[in-house]
Amino acid sequence: MMLKEQEERREDAKRLSMAKTKAKEAPFKFYERDLQAQKEKQQQAELPPSFANFAPFRAKKIPWKVLVPLYKTMLDDEENDR
């Protein structure tokens, strides 16, 4: 019985402490500033309707003059590592 009463008092004290803490705490100043910046960034990120008219970017193929020596150096490096 005494243990139950002590446990109940401990829980009541904990709830009261949490309620006091919640009542006293205030948001940091930078929290609201960050929320506002996030909203502005999201509004800027929205694409205008005319953006759909642009063709998507497509990269050109890599020339073989670049690929062949690169592949050979990769094979040589791998062989040296062995």
MIDRENLO-918820 format. One record per residue (C-alpha): x, y, z; chain; residue in one letter; residue number from 1. Coordinates in Angstrom, 2 decimals. Example, Ala and Ser with C-alpha at 12.3 -4.5 7.8 and 13.67 -1.06 7.14 Angstrom:
MIDRENLO-918820
<rec c1="12.30" c2="-4.50" c3="7.80" ch="A" aa="a" i="1"/>
<rec c1="13.67" c2="-1.06" c3="7.14" ch="A" aa="s" i="2"/>
//
This chain:
MIDRENLO-918820
<rec c1="0.00" c2="0.00" c3="0.00" ch="A" aa="m" i="1"/>
<rec c1="2.74" c2="2.44" c3="0.89" ch="A" aa="m" i="2"/>
<rec c1="4.58" c2="1.62" c3="-2.30" ch="A" aa="l" i="3"/>
<rec c1="1.44" c2="2.31" c3="-4.33" ch="A" aa="k" i="4"/>
<rec c1="0.95" c2="5.68" c3="-2.64" ch="A" aa="e" i="5"/>
<rec c1="4.58" c2="6.61" c3="-3.17" ch="A" aa="q" i="6"/>
<rec c1="4.35" c2="5.63" c3="-6.83" ch="A" aa="e" i="7"/>
<rec c1="1.18" c2="7.72" c3="-7.28" ch="A" aa="e" i="8"/>
<rec c1="2.82" c2="10.72" c3="-5.61" ch="A" aa="r" i="9"/>
<rec c1="5.87" c2="10.31" c3="-7.82" ch="A" aa="r" i="10"/>
<rec c1="3.70" c2="10.20" c3="-10.95" ch="A" aa="e" i="11"/>
<rec c1="1.70" c2="13.24" c3="-9.81" ch="A" aa="d" i="12"/>
<rec c1="4.91" c2="15.17" c3="-9.14" ch="A" aa="a" i="13"/>
<rec c1="6.23" c2="14.20" c3="-12.55" ch="A" aa="k" i="14"/>
<rec c1="3.03" c2="15.32" c3="-14.31" ch="A" aa="r" i="15"/>
<rec c1="3.02" c2="18.60" c3="-12.38" ch="A" aa="l" i="16"/>
<rec c1="6.66" c2="19.21" c3="-13.22" ch="A" aa="s" i="17"/>
<rec c1="6.05" c2="18.54" c3="-16.92" ch="A" aa="m" i="18"/>
<rec c1="3.03" c2="20.87" c3="-16.90" ch="A" aa="a" i="19"/>
<rec c1="5.07" c2="23.66" c3="-15.29" ch="A" aa="k" i="20"/>
<rec c1="7.87" c2="23.18" c3="-17.79" ch="A" aa="t" i="21"/>
<rec c1="5.47" c2="23.29" c3="-20.75" ch="A" aa="k" i="22"/>
<rec c1="3.84" c2="26.46" c3="-19.40" ch="A" aa="a" i="23"/>
<rec c1="7.18" c2="28.25" c3="-18.97" ch="A" aa="k" i="24"/>
<rec c1="8.97" c2="27.22" c3="-22.14" ch="A" aa="e" i="25"/>
<rec c1="8.87" c2="29.49" c3="-25.16" ch="A" aa="a" i="26"/>
<rec c1="10.04" c2="28.70" c3="-28.68" ch="A" aa="p" i="27"/>
<rec c1="13.51" c2="29.87" c3="-29.62" ch="A" aa="f" i="28"/>
<rec c1="13.70" c2="32.99" c3="-31.76" ch="A" aa="k" i="29"/>
<rec c1="15.41" c2="31.16" c3="-34.60" ch="A" aa="f" i="30"/>
<rec c1="12.63" c2="28.55" c3="-34.77" ch="A" aa="y" i="31"/>
<rec c1="10.10" c2="30.96" c3="-36.26" ch="A" aa="e" i="32"/>
<rec c1="12.75" c2="32.51" c3="-38.50" ch="A" aa="r" i="33"/>
<rec c1="13.68" c2="29.07" c3="-39.85" ch="A" aa="d" i="34"/>
<rec c1="10.03" c2="28.20" c3="-40.48" ch="A" aa="l" i="35"/>
<rec c1="9.56" c2="31.42" c3="-42.43" ch="A" aa="q" i="36"/>
<rec c1="12.72" c2="30.80" c3="-44.47" ch="A" aa="a" i="37"/>
<rec c1="11.56" c2="27.27" c3="-45.24" ch="A" aa="q" i="38"/>
<rec c1="8.19" c2="28.55" c3="-46.47" ch="A" aa="k" i="39"/>
<rec c1="9.87" c2="31.14" c3="-48.70" ch="A" aa="e" i="40"/>
<rec c1="12.25" c2="28.56" c3="-50.13" ch="A" aa="k" i="41"/>
<rec c1="9.35" c2="26.23" c3="-50.88" ch="A" aa="q" i="42"/>
<rec c1="7.47" c2="29.02" c3="-52.66" ch="A" aa="q" i="43"/>
<rec c1="10.54" c2="29.82" c3="-54.76" ch="A" aa="q" i="44"/>
<rec c1="10.98" c2="26.14" c3="-55.61" ch="A" aa="a" i="45"/>
<rec c1="7.59" c2="25.93" c3="-57.28" ch="A" aa="e" i="46"/>
<rec c1="8.11" c2="25.93" c3="-61.03" ch="A" aa="l" i="47"/>
<rec c1="6.30" c2="28.44" c3="-63.21" ch="A" aa="p" i="48"/>
<rec c1="3.74" c2="27.01" c3="-65.65" ch="A" aa="p" i="49"/>
<rec c1="5.89" c2="28.03" c3="-68.66" ch="A" aa="s" i="50"/>
<rec c1="8.69" c2="25.74" c3="-67.43" ch="A" aa="f" i="51"/>
<rec c1="6.96" c2="22.71" c3="-68.97" ch="A" aa="a" i="52"/>
<rec c1="7.75" c2="24.09" c3="-72.45" ch="A" aa="n" i="53"/>
<rec c1="11.49" c2="23.55" c3="-72.00" ch="A" aa="f" i="54"/>
<rec c1="13.07" c2="20.32" c3="-73.19" ch="A" aa="a" i="55"/>
<rec c1="14.78" c2="18.24" c3="-70.51" ch="A" aa="p" i="56"/>
<rec c1="18.57" c2="18.37" c3="-70.36" ch="A" aa="f" i="57"/>
<rec c1="20.32" c2="15.56" c3="-72.20" ch="A" aa="r" i="58"/>
<rec c1="24.08" c2="15.14" c3="-72.03" ch="A" aa="a" i="59"/>
<rec c1="26.02" c2="14.22" c3="-75.13" ch="A" aa="k" i="60"/>
<rec c1="27.81" c2="10.90" c3="-75.33" ch="A" aa="k" i="61"/>
<rec c1="31.35" c2="10.77" c3="-74.00" ch="A" aa="i" i="62"/>
<rec c1="33.82" c2="10.62" c3="-76.90" ch="A" aa="p" i="63"/>
<rec c1="35.65" c2="7.33" c3="-77.33" ch="A" aa="w" i="64"/>
<rec c1="38.97" c2="9.19" c3="-77.33" ch="A" aa="k" i="65"/>
<rec c1="38.31" c2="9.93" c3="-73.67" ch="A" aa="v" i="66"/>
<rec c1="36.77" c2="6.61" c3="-72.70" ch="A" aa="l" i="67"/>
<rec c1="39.40" c2="4.24" c3="-74.11" ch="A" aa="v" i="68"/>
<rec c1="42.44" c2="5.77" c3="-72.35" ch="A" aa="p" i="69"/>
<rec c1="40.45" c2="6.09" c3="-69.14" ch="A" aa="l" i="70"/>
<rec c1="39.45" c2="2.45" c3="-69.27" ch="A" aa="y" i="71"/>
<rec c1="43.02" c2="1.42" c3="-69.99" ch="A" aa="k" i="72"/>
<rec c1="44.34" c2="3.40" c3="-67.00" ch="A" aa="t" i="73"/>
<rec c1="41.67" c2="1.86" c3="-64.79" ch="A" aa="m" i="74"/>
<rec c1="42.72" c2="-1.63" c3="-65.88" ch="A" aa="l" i="75"/>
<rec c1="46.39" c2="-0.79" c3="-65.34" ch="A" aa="d" i="76"/>
<rec c1="45.69" c2="0.55" c3="-61.86" ch="A" aa="d" i="77"/>
<rec c1="43.71" c2="-2.56" c3="-61.01" ch="A" aa="e" i="78"/>
<rec c1="46.52" c2="-4.77" c3="-62.28" ch="A" aa="e" i="79"/>
<rec c1="49.08" c2="-2.84" c3="-60.20" ch="A" aa="n" i="80"/>
<rec c1="46.97" c2="-3.18" c3="-57.09" ch="A" aa="d" i="81"/>
<rec c1="47.01" c2="-6.95" c3="-57.45" ch="A" aa="r" i="82"/>
//
